[in-house]
Amino acid sequence: MPLGADCARYTTLSLLRRARMHIQKLEDQEQRARQLKERLRSKQQSLQRQLEQLRGLAGAAERERLRADSLDSS
């Protein structure tokens, strides 16, 4: 077998290995991005629930203040 054929085969195998490693790296990055996206989505939902609770408490406090003001003015 000529030396050129071995060299070409080595180069091809090297390129395939590098491509496979690059694909694996991209897949790992994609998985981490999906996990981060899910954590952020969960955090957003939690914060949204907290905001709704706070709005409910603030609304109840405002209604109570208005009721107290109206009783004082009568």
N, C-alpha and C positions, 0 to 999 in steps of 0.2 A: 504494500500500500504506500503510495507516495506521501511525502511529508505534507504537502499542501492539503490533502484530503483530511489528514488528522487535525491539522490546524483549523480547517474550516469546520470540522465536526466539533472541536473543542469550542470554537467561537459560537457556534449555533447553540450548543448546550449551555454555555455561559450566558448567552442572551436569554434563553428560555428560563434558566434559573433566576436571573435578575428580573425578568418579567413576572415570574411567579411570585417572587418576594415582593415586588411592587404591588401586585394585585392583592396579596395578603395584607399588606400595609394599608391599602385603600379600604379593604373590607373591615379591618380593625377600626379605622377612623370612622367609617360609616356606622358601625355598631356603637361606638362611643357617642357619636352625634345623636343617634336614635335614643340612647339611654339618657343623654342630657336633655333632649327635647321632651322626653316623658317626665323627667324630674321637674323641668320647668313648667310643663302643663299641669302637673299635680300641684306645684306651688302656686300657680296662678289660680287654680280652682279653690285652694285653701284660702288665699288672700281675698278672693271674690266673696267667699262665704263670710269671712270676718268683716268685710266691708258692709255686706248686707245686714249682719247682726248689729254693727255699729250704727248704721243708718236707722235701723229699727229702734234702737235705744235712744238715739238722738230725736227721732220723731216722737217717741212716747214722752220724752222729757219736755219737748216743745209743747205738746198737747197739754201736759200737766201744768206747765207755766201759763199757758193761755187760759186754762180753766181757773187757775188761782187768780190771775189778773181779773177775769170777768167776775169772780165772786167778790173780790175786793172792791170793785167799782160799783157793785149793787147796793 
